[in-house]
Amino acid sequence: MHEHNHDHDHDHNSLFHVHAPAHQMKRAFFLTMIILFVEFAGGLLSHSLALLSDAGHVLTDLGAIGLSWFALRQAERPSNERMTYGYYRLGILAALINGLALIVITLWILWEAYNRFHHPTPVNGIWMLISAAVGLFVNLYLGLGMHNEHDLNVRSAVLHMLGDAAASAGVIVAGVIILLTHISLIDPILSAVIAVLIAFGAVQIISKTMVILMEGTPSEVDFQKVVQTIKSVDAVQDVHDVHVWSIASGRNALSCHVVLDGQITIEASQRVLRTIEHHLVHMGISHVTVQTEDAGHPHDDKELCAAKEH
């Protein structure tokens, strides 16, 4: 059996690096505390449900960023005999909790908006504008500065920040409309729109974390293409027992059995393995475990993911 974490001249194994330094999350945590205080106070002073909803979202942000900060620090810990893959998956658990928290806050916002439709409350547009402006600029500064396309934990935290920035922008628009028209129903309408946008992003995050926790094939990996690529390598007669999964978001792994000619030398088999690894790392799979065997080696034809043709 051969296992390899492919080191390539091009920095392909950078997928295993921590992309967002923990100190950025630490800074985001304390700046988000300031946003929470400003928006909560502004919501009370202005009687704005949209602003209080945004403050509730910011409270969830605070928990999300705290979890992400903790997960990033834990991911820096080395692997050991008990945690052979290290602590990367703590970030996935943090992302799942963040997504579920967003669903809860969405339901609360929708309930409060429903009550406001039946019992309209006068809203002070000036306080809405001031408080929302603070939230908008700080969240944009944090969210855009930490954007990362690989780490699902970081992406979930960034989603909180950018979602809250969008909500703050909406609150500013609502504040201007209320100042000009004195139509307070704009406030619960905007709250409901914010809730739907939050829920849409949360469902995406939860869906992706569930695929990782269930060790499903990553969405960016074409399973059949992977199988055909392995089969195309010279001296490979067949491949079976193929499994592709994510250790964490952007950190993909594969294990499989490849059938070689029983007369092949060890040196030649090593060249085959290196060729397979070279192809797979260009397909986004950096952690590769390959078991070599001859055609007479017994295996279960009913094994899941036996790589049969469709």
Secondary structure as UniProt FT lines:
FT   STRAND          2..5
FT   HELIX           12..16
FT   HELIX           22..46
FT   HELIX           49..75
FT   TURN            84..89
FT   HELIX           90..118
FT   HELIX           125..145
FT   HELIX           152..181
FT   TURN            184..185
FT   HELIX           186..213
FT   TURN            214..215
FT   TURN            219..220
FT   HELIX           223..231
FT   TURN            234..235
FT   STRAND          236..248
FT   TURN            249..250
FT   STRAND          251..260
FT   TURN            262..263
FT   HELIX           266..281
FT   TURN            282..284
FT   STRAND          285..293
FT   TURN            295..296
FT   TURN            301..302
FT   TURN            304..305
//
